[in-house]
Amino acid sequence: MDTEACFPVTRAVEMDEIKSRALKGGEVLAVLHHGPHETLKEGYRRLFGYIREHGIPTTDKQREVYLKYDPDNSEENVTEIQVFLHD
């Protein structure tokens, strides 16, 4: 499984072992997860349950886009879980 973790940025980031790059786009099915990262599996369960229920063909590629990250108040975190669809 190919998984990428993403943070939206407004400019390139280059420091220590962190480097930014533009990610290849594509058609995805996505769900927003609100809350701590420890509960992301609930979002995955919802998303993959929907995919199975509706017989949607997907690839093995997925992303987590951290739209809002607050290490001091993880209940405020917002993560978009994306699963890429087959062409």
VEXDREN-2710 file (C-alpha; in Angstrom, 1 decimal):
% VEXDREN-2710
k/r/px/py/pz
1/MET/0.0/0.0/0.0
2/ASP/1.3/3.4/-1.0
3/THR/0.4/6.0/1.7
4/GLU/1.5/9.7/1.8
5/ALA/1.1/12.1/4.6
6/CYS/0.4/15.7/3.5
7/PHE/0.3/19.2/4.9
8/PRO/-1.0/22.0/2.6
9/VAL/1.7/24.7/2.3
10/THR/1.9/28.0/0.5
11/ARG/5.6/27.8/-0.4
12/ALA/8.3/25.1/-0.7
13/VAL/9.8/23.7/2.6
14/GLU/13.4/22.6/2.7
15/MET/14.9/21.8/6.1
16/ASP/16.9/18.9/7.6
17/GLU/15.2/15.7/6.3
18/ILE/11.9/17.4/5.3
19/LYS/11.4/18.4/1.7
20/SER/8.2/19.5/0.1
21/ARG/7.0/18.6/-3.4
22/ALA/3.8/18.9/-5.5
23/LEU/1.8/15.7/-5.3
24/LYS/0.3/14.2/-8.4
25/GLY/-3.4/14.7/-8.5
26/GLY/-6.2/12.3/-9.4
27/GLU/-9.8/11.5/-8.7
28/VAL/-10.3/10.4/-5.0
29/LEU/-13.1/9.5/-2.6
30/ALA/-12.5/11.3/0.6
31/VAL/-13.8/11.7/4.1
32/LEU/-13.0/14.4/6.7
33/HIS/-12.0/13.1/10.1
34/HIS/-12.3/15.5/13.1
35/GLY/-10.3/14.7/16.2
36/PRO/-7.1/13.1/17.3
37/HIS/-5.0/11.1/15.0
38/GLU/-5.3/8.1/17.3
39/THR/-8.9/7.8/16.1
40/LEU/-8.2/8.1/12.4
41/LYS/-9.1/4.4/12.0
42/GLU/-12.8/5.4/12.5
43/GLY/-12.5/7.6/9.4
44/TYR/-10.9/4.8/7.5
45/ARG/-13.6/2.4/8.6
46/ARG/-16.3/4.8/7.3
47/LEU/-14.5/5.4/4.0
48/PHE/-13.7/1.8/3.2
49/GLY/-17.1/0.7/4.4
50/TYR/-18.7/3.1/1.9
51/ILE/-16.3/1.9/-0.8
52/ARG/-17.2/-1.8/-0.2
53/GLU/-21.0/-1.1/0.1
54/HIS/-21.1/0.7/-3.2
55/GLY/-18.5/-1.5/-5.1
56/ILE/-16.3/1.5/-5.9
57/PRO/-13.1/0.4/-7.7
58/THR/-10.0/2.0/-6.0
59/THR/-6.3/1.8/-6.3
60/ASP/-4.0/1.0/-3.4
61/LYS/-2.9/4.6/-3.1
62/GLN/-4.2/6.9/-0.4
63/ARG/-3.3/10.1/1.4
64/GLU/-3.9/11.8/4.7
65/VAL/-4.0/15.6/4.3
66/TYR/-3.7/17.3/7.7
67/LEU/-5.9/20.4/7.1
68/LYS/-5.8/21.5/10.8
69/TYR/-3.2/20.2/13.3
70/ASP/-3.1/21.4/16.9
71/PRO/-0.7/19.3/19.0
72/ASP/-2.0/21.0/22.2
73/ASN/-5.7/20.3/21.5
74/SER/-6.0/17.2/19.3
75/GLU/-9.8/17.4/19.3
76/GLU/-9.4/20.3/16.9
77/ASN/-7.5/18.4/14.3
78/VAL/-9.0/18.0/10.9
79/THR/-7.7/15.3/8.5
80/GLU/-8.9/14.5/5.0
81/ILE/-8.5/10.8/4.2
82/GLN/-8.3/10.3/0.4
83/VAL/-8.4/7.0/-1.5
84/PHE/-7.6/7.2/-5.2
85/LEU/-10.1/5.8/-7.7
86/HIS/-9.3/3.6/-10.7
87/ASP/-9.5/5.4/-14.1
END
